[in-house]
Amino acid sequence: MLLDEIKKRITTAMKEKRTVEREILRLAASEIQAHENRTAQPATEEEAAKIIKKLIKSNTETLEVKRGDAAANLALEEEIKILESLLPKTWSVDQIAAALMAVQAELMAQKSDGQATGVAVKHLKTLNAVVEGKDVAAAVKKVRGG
């Protein structure tokens, strides 16, 4: 469970006096727990990962705004790396394209890339692939020769 992993890493960060890691992990844990309080049920892995991605996006946007502040940028970049380390590694476009070769004929038979992407997503779910939508779309275009 992602929340359990975060709690373990908070303890380790505290013992090793890694302040930035401790604080960003505490924030992530509190966001997940707030979600659980709002829904009155434990967060699923997907919900917890979505919360982590939202924190990464927020930090990335802040980083883009604070271009001149080097110290703040370093801390934000470190926080982003820490948060990204909590998420499962996503497949690359090439890995997705290789997996889609098994259903290439079906992808080619679709009238549009959008329809083919639907077929691709369905196939990738059977493989329990961790993918980003934009990467699936790019892989579909690659497989379809686009």
C-alpha positions as CSV (number, residue, x, y, z in Angstrom):
1,M,0.0,0.0,0.0
2,L,1.4,3.4,-1.0
3,L,0.4,5.1,2.2
4,D,2.2,2.5,4.3
5,E,5.3,3.0,2.1
6,I,5.2,6.7,2.6
7,K,4.9,6.3,6.4
8,K,8.0,4.0,6.4
9,R,9.9,6.5,4.4
10,I,8.9,9.3,6.7
11,T,10.4,7.4,9.6
12,T,13.6,6.7,7.7
13,A,13.9,10.4,6.6
14,M,13.4,11.5,10.2
15,K,16.1,9.2,11.5
16,E,18.5,10.2,8.7
17,K,17.6,13.9,9.1
18,R,16.5,14.4,5.5
19,T,14.2,17.4,6.1
20,V,13.0,18.0,2.6
21,E,12.1,14.3,2.1
22,R,10.4,14.1,5.5
23,E,8.3,17.2,4.8
24,I,7.2,16.3,1.3
25,L,6.3,12.8,2.4
26,R,4.3,14.2,5.3
27,L,2.4,16.4,2.8
28,A,1.7,13.4,0.6
29,A,0.5,11.3,3.5
30,S,-1.8,14.1,4.8
31,E,-3.3,14.6,1.3
32,I,-4.0,10.9,1.0
33,Q,-5.5,10.8,4.5
34,A,-7.6,13.9,3.8
35,H,-9.0,12.1,0.7
36,E,-9.8,9.1,2.9
37,N,-11.6,11.3,5.4
38,R,-13.6,12.9,2.6
39,T,-14.6,9.5,1.1
40,A,-14.9,7.6,4.4
41,Q,-12.9,4.7,2.9
42,P,-9.3,3.8,2.4
43,A,-7.7,5.3,-0.7
44,T,-7.0,2.8,-3.5
45,E,-3.6,2.6,-5.0
46,E,-4.9,4.4,-8.1
47,E,-6.3,7.3,-6.0
48,A,-3.1,7.6,-3.9
49,A,-1.0,7.7,-7.1
50,K,-3.4,10.3,-8.5
51,I,-2.8,12.5,-5.4
52,I,1.0,12.1,-5.7
53,K,0.8,13.0,-9.4
54,K,-1.2,16.1,-8.5
55,L,1.5,17.2,-6.0
56,I,4.2,16.6,-8.7
57,K,2.2,18.8,-11.1
58,S,1.8,21.5,-8.5
59,N,5.5,21.5,-7.8
60,T,6.4,21.5,-11.5
61,E,4.1,24.5,-12.1
62,T,5.7,26.4,-9.1
63,L,9.1,25.6,-10.5
64,E,8.2,27.1,-13.8
65,V,7.1,30.3,-12.0
66,K,10.1,30.6,-9.7
67,R,12.8,30.5,-12.3
68,G,15.1,33.1,-10.6
69,D,15.1,31.5,-7.1
70,A,17.9,28.8,-7.3
71,A,17.5,27.6,-3.7
72,A,13.8,27.2,-3.9
73,N,14.2,25.5,-7.3
74,L,16.6,22.9,-5.9
75,A,14.2,22.1,-3.1
76,L,11.3,21.8,-5.5
77,E,13.3,19.6,-7.9
78,E,14.3,17.3,-4.9
79,E,10.6,17.1,-3.8
80,I,9.6,16.1,-7.4
81,K,12.2,13.4,-7.5
82,I,11.0,12.1,-4.1
83,L,7.4,12.1,-5.1
84,E,8.2,10.4,-8.5
85,S,10.0,7.6,-6.7
86,L,6.8,6.7,-5.0
87,L,5.0,6.0,-8.3
88,P,5.4,2.8,-10.3
89,K,7.6,3.3,-13.4
90,T,5.5,3.9,-16.5
91,W,6.2,2.2,-19.7
92,S,8.0,4.1,-22.5
93,V,6.5,4.7,-25.9
94,D,8.8,2.0,-27.3
95,Q,7.8,-0.5,-24.7
96,I,4.1,0.2,-25.3
97,A,4.5,-0.1,-29.1
98,A,6.3,-3.4,-28.6
99,A,3.4,-4.7,-26.5
100,L,0.9,-3.5,-29.0
101,M,2.4,-5.5,-31.8
102,A,0.3,-8.4,-30.5
103,V,-2.8,-6.5,-31.6
104,Q,-1.4,-4.6,-34.5
105,A,-3.9,-6.1,-37.0
106,E,-6.8,-4.9,-34.8
107,L,-5.2,-1.5,-34.4
108,M,-4.8,-1.1,-38.2
109,A,-8.5,-2.1,-38.7
110,Q,-9.7,0.8,-36.7
111,K,-10.9,3.9,-38.7
112,S,-9.1,6.5,-36.5
113,D,-6.2,6.7,-34.1
114,G,-8.8,7.5,-31.3
115,Q,-10.6,4.2,-31.9
116,A,-7.2,2.4,-32.1
117,T,-6.1,4.0,-28.8
118,G,-9.2,2.5,-27.2
119,V,-8.3,-1.0,-28.4
120,A,-4.7,-0.4,-27.2
121,V,-5.7,0.7,-23.8
122,K,-7.9,-2.4,-23.4
123,H,-5.0,-4.6,-24.4
124,L,-2.6,-2.8,-22.1
125,K,-4.9,-3.3,-19.2
126,T,-4.8,-7.0,-19.6
127,L,-1.0,-6.7,-19.3
128,N,-1.3,-4.6,-16.1
129,A,0.8,-2.0,-17.9
130,V,1.5,1.3,-16.1
131,V,1.1,3.9,-18.9
132,E,0.4,7.5,-19.6
133,G,-2.4,8.3,-22.1
134,K,-0.2,10.5,-24.2
135,D,2.4,7.7,-24.5
136,V,-0.3,5.2,-25.5
137,A,-1.5,7.7,-28.2
138,A,2.1,8.1,-29.5
139,A,2.7,4.3,-29.5
140,V,-0.6,3.8,-31.4
141,K,0.5,6.3,-34.1
142,K,3.9,4.6,-34.3
143,V,2.3,1.1,-34.7
144,R,-0.2,2.4,-37.3
145,G,2.6,4.1,-39.2
146,G,1.6,7.6,-38.4
